[in-house]
Amino acid sequence: MADVTCNGRSYRFPKRPTVVICLDGSEPGYIEAAIEAGVAPTFARFMREGLHTHADSVIPSFTNPNNLSIITGRPPAVHGIAGNFFYDPATHTEVMMNDPKFMRAPTILAAFHDAGGKVAMVTAKDKLRLLLSNKLNYATGRAIAFSSERADQATRAANGIDGVLELVGKPVPEVYSADLSEFVFAAGVKLAERFRPDLMYLSTTDYIQHKVGPGTAIANSFYGMIDGYLAALDRLGCTIVATADHGMNDKHTADGAPDVIYLQTLFDEWLGKDVARVILPITDPYVAHHGALGGFATVHVPDVAAVPGLLDRLWNIDGIEMACAKDIACQQFSLPPDRIGDIVVISERNKALGTSPERHDLSGLDEPLRSHGGLSEQRVPMIANRRVATPLPVPLRNFDVFEVALNRLE
């Protein structure tokens, strides 16, 4: 088949089944520690004989913007998804960006499907399913897309497949569990065996990474589990390339309490109560493991003339790594200007950003806070089971992963 073009980038049609994986929250160090512990021999072989490098994620380093960048091959300025959540000034409402109507670019999966290819997608949480599978036509019999979270509800009409639980041989997993990610891989192996997609995307959840850091027994066990499924996909002859949407860092004090800069509280003091509106784009329906505390925030103010003075105040706050006006943020991070606030704030590695204490339910935090969203969580791995045949893009971004998988490997 001829090359496939999507969002101005060309991709070769794969000679063998190709699997692109987003290992949610996998900062560099997790996989290396699992290898050192002796539980990840497949990762070790891939990194030794294939490709092992690092790439930068998009900012904000959250799940939705990065998964959408990966699946479109472009930054948020192109696909439009600048966070999990945003404030729409036109309607004065705070909105979840999990509906395909917010997308401004087609997906690589849809482009390959429309070119006659067989495609599949499995994601852990259902919040991403509609976005990642946008415009797939299941009636052709060449597309499958479902989530672990709602695998029991998959139908041929809505997902291109039914009987997922019987196929995978596992029950529907708990949302807050490592099992949610394992189901993604177990399903991916079964699809590779029976459906043989030309191109498949697997996206996990960062439940484990929010709980523990690299080198812990829990983390090593988790990556050891993934290693076994990678070995199975490798035996099936697949080209495999794995990257991540973001890293993860401790954001707590020495006694384990969340270390938070509460921006709404600050702006209420500076401008008056609720004059400014602080938006945390990490917010989504699954906040138990981070309490909606992350490393990136945007702020809407009624008078943009006040922005320079507010930025001066923010720069004097301990733990702020960056504070800038909308135009600077859009230019530096390729963000859509209509979906971020007048001010962008990014915290330092071990600090989190919140609104005000009373607005955050931290009862679900059963471990000291680990979270993401800022520049310190931008570095992610890129690992493949085949050697590079053509030099990689420079700088390398996580959303280059499909181009690497299809155009750059032996």
C-alpha positions in Angstrom: 0.0 0.0 0.0 1.0 3.6 -0.5 2.2 5.8 2.4 -0.5 7.1 4.7 -0.7 10.8 5.4 -2.1 12.3 8.6 -1.9 15.9 9.9 0.9 16.7 7.4 3.1 13.7 8.3 3.6 10.6 6.1 3.7 7.1 7.5 4.7 3.9 5.7 2.3 1.1 5.8 3.7 -1.6 8.1 5.3 -4.7 6.8 4.5 -6.5 10.0 1.9 -5.9 12.8 3.1 -2.8 14.6 2.2 -2.0 18.2 2.6 1.4 19.8 2.4 1.6 23.6 1.9 4.5 26.0 3.1 3.4 29.4 1.3 6.0 31.4 3.4 7.7 34.0 6.6 5.8 33.2 9.4 8.2 33.9 12.9 7.0 33.2 14.1 4.7 36.0 11.1 2.4 36.4 12.1 0.0 33.6 15.8 0.2 34.4 15.1 -0.7 38.1 13.0 -3.7 37.0 15.8 -4.9 34.7 18.3 -4.6 37.6 15.9 -6.6 39.8 15.9 -9.3 37.2 12.2 -9.2 36.4 12.3 -7.5 33.0 14.5 -9.5 30.6 12.4 -8.6 27.5 12.8 -4.9 28.2 16.5 -5.5 28.7 16.8 -7.2 25.3 14.9 -4.5 23.6 17.0 -1.8 25.1 20.2 -3.7 24.3 19.4 -4.9 20.8 16.8 -2.5 19.6 16.1 1.2 20.5 16.5 2.9 23.9 16.4 6.6 24.1 14.5 9.5 25.8 11.9 11.9 24.4 10.0 14.9 25.6 6.3 14.8 26.2 4.0 17.8 25.6 3.2 20.3 28.3 1.1 20.1 30.3 2.5 16.6 31.0 -1.0 15.1 31.6 -2.6 12.0 30.2 -5.1 13.4 27.7 -3.0 16.0 25.9 -0.2 13.5 25.5 -2.3 10.5 24.4 -3.9 12.8 21.8 -0.6 14.1 20.6 0.7 10.5 20.3 -2.4 9.4 18.3 -2.3 12.4 16.0 1.4 12.9 15.7 1.0 16.6 16.6 1.0 19.0 19.6 -2.1 20.3 21.3 -2.1 23.5 19.2 -3.1 21.2 16.3 -5.4 18.6 17.9 -6.9 21.0 20.5 -6.8 18.9 23.6 -4.8 21.0 26.1 -5.7 19.2 29.3 -8.2 16.8 30.8 -10.3 19.8 31.7 -10.7 23.5 30.7 -12.8 26.6 31.3 -14.9 27.8 28.4 -15.2 31.6 28.7 -18.0 31.7 26.1 -20.3 29.6 28.2 -18.8 30.3 31.6 -18.6 26.6 32.3 -15.8 24.2 33.3 -15.7 21.4 30.8 -14.2 17.9 30.5 -12.4 17.4 27.2 -13.2 13.8 26.8 -15.7 14.3 23.9 -14.5 14.0 20.3 -16.2 17.3 19.5 -13.2 19.0 21.1 -10.8 17.3 18.7 -9.4 19.4 15.8 -7.3 16.8 14.0 -7.8 13.2 12.8 -6.0 10.3 14.4 -3.3 8.1 12.8 -5.4 5.0 13.5 -8.4 6.5 11.5 -6.0 7.5 8.7 -4.7 3.9 8.4 -8.2 2.5 8.6 -9.4 4.8 5.9 -6.4 3.6 3.8 -7.6 0.0 4.1 -5.6 -1.1 7.1 -6.8 -3.1 10.1 -6.4 -1.1 13.3 -7.0 -1.8 17.0 -6.9 0.3 20.2 -7.2 -0.7 23.8 -7.0 1.9 26.6 -7.2 1.4 30.3 -9.8 4.1 31.2 -12.9 4.8 29.2 -12.3 8.6 29.4 -9.8 8.2 26.5 -11.6 5.7 24.3 -13.9 8.0 22.3 -11.0 10.4 21.7 -8.5 7.9 20.6 -11.0 5.9 18.4 -12.6 9.0 16.8 -13.9 8.4 13.3 -13.3 4.7 13.2 -15.9 2.8 11.1 -16.6 -0.5 12.9 -18.9 -1.6 10.1 -15.9 -2.4 7.9 -14.7 -5.1 10.2 -11.2 -3.5 10.2 -11.4 -1.6 13.4 -11.6 -2.5 17.1 -11.5 -0.1 20.1 -12.4 -0.6 23.7 -11.3 0.2 27.3 -10.4 -2.2 30.1 -12.8 -0.3 32.3 -15.8 -1.1 30.2 -14.7 -4.2 28.4 -17.8 -6.0 29.4 -19.9 -3.4 27.5 -18.1 -3.7 24.2 -20.3 -4.4 21.2 -19.6 -4.9 17.5 -21.6 -1.8 16.6 -19.9 0.5 19.1 -16.4 -1.1 19.4 -15.9 -3.5 16.5 -15.9 -6.5 18.9 -18.0 -8.3 21.4 -17.2 -11.0 23.9 -14.1 -9.2 25.1 -14.0 -10.9 28.5 -14.3 -14.3 27.0 -11.5 -13.4 24.5 -9.1 -12.1 27.2 -10.1 -14.6 29.9 -10.1 -12.0 32.6 -12.9 -10.2 34.5 -13.5 -6.5 34.3 -10.7 -5.0 36.5 -11.1 -2.4 39.2 -10.4 1.2 38.0 -7.8 1.9 40.7 -5.6 -1.1 40.2 -2.7 -2.5 38.3 -5.1 -5.0 36.8 -6.6 -2.2 34.6 -3.3 -1.9 32.8 -2.7 -5.7 32.7 -6.0 -6.1 30.9 -4.8 -3.7 28.2 -1.8 -6.0 27.5 -3.7 -9.2 27.8 -6.2 -7.9 25.3 -3.5 -6.6 23.0 -1.9 -10.1 22.8 -5.2 -11.7 22.0 -6.0 -9.2 19.3 -2.5 -9.6 17.8 -3.1 -13.4 17.7 -6.6 -13.4 16.4 -7.4 -10.1 14.7 -3.8 -9.4 13.4 -4.1 -5.6 13.1 -1.7 -3.8 10.9 -1.5 -1.1 13.6 -2.4 -1.2 17.2 -2.3 1.3 20.1 -2.2 0.3 23.7 -2.5 2.9 26.5 -2.2 2.0 30.2 -3.0 3.9 33.5 -0.6 5.4 36.0 -2.2 4.0 39.1 1.1 2.3 40.2 3.3 5.3 39.4 1.1 7.6 41.5 1.6 5.2 44.4 5.3 4.3 44.3 8.5 5.3 42.7 11.1 3.3 40.6 12.8 0.4 42.3 10.1 -0.5 44.7 8.8 -4.1 44.9 5.4 -3.0 43.7 6.8 -1.1 40.7 9.2 -3.9 39.8 6.4 -6.4 39.8 4.2 -4.2 37.6 6.9 -3.8 35.0 7.8 -7.4 35.2 4.1 -8.1 34.3 4.4 -5.8 31.3 7.6 -7.5 30.3 5.9 -10.9 29.9 3.3 -9.4 27.6 5.9 -7.7 25.5 7.7 -11.0 25.1 4.4 -12.5 23.8 3.9 -9.7 21.3 7.5 -10.0 20.2 7.1 -13.8 19.6 4.1 -13.0 17.4 6.4 -11.0 15.1 5.2 -7.5 16.0 7.2 -4.4 15.8 6.9 -2.8 19.2 7.6 0.8 20.3 6.8 2.0 23.8 6.9 5.5 25.1 5.0 7.4 27.9 2.7 10.3 28.3 4.5 11.8 31.3 6.8 11.0 34.2 5.9 11.3 37.9 7.5 12.9 41.0 7.1 13.0 44.7 5.1 16.2 45.6 5.0 16.0 49.4 6.9 17.1 52.5 9.2 15.0 54.6 6.3 13.9 56.8 4.3 12.8 53.8 1.8 15.7 53.6 1.1 17.0 50.1 3.3 20.1 49.4 0.9 22.4 47.6 0.7 26.0 46.4 -2.9 26.9 46.5 -3.3 29.4 43.7 -7.0 30.2 44.1 -6.3 31.2 47.7 -3.5 33.5 46.5 -5.5 35.1 43.7 -8.4 35.6 46.1 -6.1 37.5 48.4 -4.7 39.6 45.6 -7.8 40.4 43.6 -10.8 39.5 45.8 -12.7 36.3 46.2 -13.4 34.4 42.9 -12.4 37.4 40.8 -9.8 35.1 39.1 -10.6 31.5 38.1 -7.9 28.9 38.6 -8.2 25.8 36.4 -6.3 22.6 37.1 -6.2 20.6 33.8 -5.3 17.4 35.6 -8.9 17.3 36.9 -10.9 14.3 35.5 -13.3 11.7 37.0 -10.4 9.7 38.4 -8.8 12.0 41.1 -8.6 9.6 44.0 -4.9 8.9 43.5 -3.8 12.6 43.0 -6.6 14.7 44.5 -6.6 16.9 41.3 -3.2 18.2 42.4 -0.6 18.5 39.6 2.2 20.6 38.3 0.4 22.8 35.8 -2.4 25.4 36.2 -4.0 28.1 34.1 -5.6 31.3 35.5 -8.4 33.4 33.9 -8.5 37.0 35.0 -11.0 39.7 34.1 -8.4 42.3 33.2 -5.4 41.2 31.1 -3.7 44.5 31.9 -3.2 43.1 35.4 -1.2 40.0 34.1 2.3 41.5 34.3 1.9 42.5 37.9 0.4 39.1 38.8 3.3 37.4 37.1 5.7 39.4 39.2 3.9 38.2 42.3 3.9 34.6 41.2 7.6 34.6 40.5 8.2 35.5 44.2 6.3 32.4 45.4 8.6 29.6 46.5 8.1 26.5 44.4 7.0 28.2 41.1 9.2 27.1 38.3 7.5 29.1 35.6 4.7 31.7 35.3 4.0 33.4 32.0 1.3 35.0 29.9 -0.9 33.0 27.5 0.9 34.0 24.4 4.3 32.9 25.7 2.9 29.6 26.9 1.2 28.9 23.5 4.4 29.7 21.7 6.7 27.7 23.9 4.4 24.7 24.4 2.3 24.7 21.2 -1.0 25.1 23.0 -4.4 26.3 21.7 -4.9 29.8 23.0 -8.7 29.5 23.4 -8.4 26.5 25.8 -6.0 27.9 28.4 -6.2 30.8 30.8 -4.5 34.3 30.7 -1.7 33.0 32.9 0.1 29.6 32.9 1.7 28.4 36.1 4.1 25.5 36.4 5.4 24.2 39.8 8.9 22.9 40.6 9.6 19.1 40.7 8.5 18.4 44.3 5.6 21.0 44.5 2.0 20.6 43.4 -0.5 23.2 42.4 -4.0 23.4 43.8 -7.0 25.8 43.9 -7.8 26.2 47.7 -7.6 23.5 50.4 -11.3 23.2 50.9 -11.8 22.3 47.2 -9.6 19.2 47.2 -10.7 15.9 48.5 -7.5 14.1 49.6 -9.2 11.3 51.3 -8.3 8.9 48.5 -4.6 9.5 49.0 -3.4 6.3 50.7 0.3 7.1 49.9 2.2 10.4 49.9 1.4 12.5 46.9 3.1 11.7 43.6 1.9 13.6 40.6 2.8 15.3 37.3 2.0 18.1 34.8 5.1 20.2 34.8 8.4 20.5 33.0 10.0 18.1 35.5 7.7 15.3 34.3 8.4 15.9 30.6 11.2 13.4 30.0 10.0 9.9 29.0 11.5 6.8 27.5 11.2 5.5 24.0 12.0 1.8 23.6 11.7 -0.5 20.6 12.4 -4.2 19.8 14.0 -3.3 16.5 17.1 -1.3 15.6 17.0 2.2 14.1 17.6 2.2 10.4 17.0 5.9 9.8 18.2 8.7 12.2 15.5 9.8 14.7 13.9 13.2 14.7 15.7 15.9 16.6 14.4 17.0 19.0 12.6 13.7 19.7 9.1 14.0 21.1 6.8 11.3 22.4 4.3 12.1 19.7 6.9 11.1 17.1 6.5 7.5 18.2 4.2 6.3 15.3 6.7 7.9 12.8 9.5 6.1 14.5 7.7 2.8 14.6 6.6 3.0 10.9 9.4 4.9 9.2 12.6 4.6 11.2 13.1 1.0 12.3 14.6 -2.0 10.5 
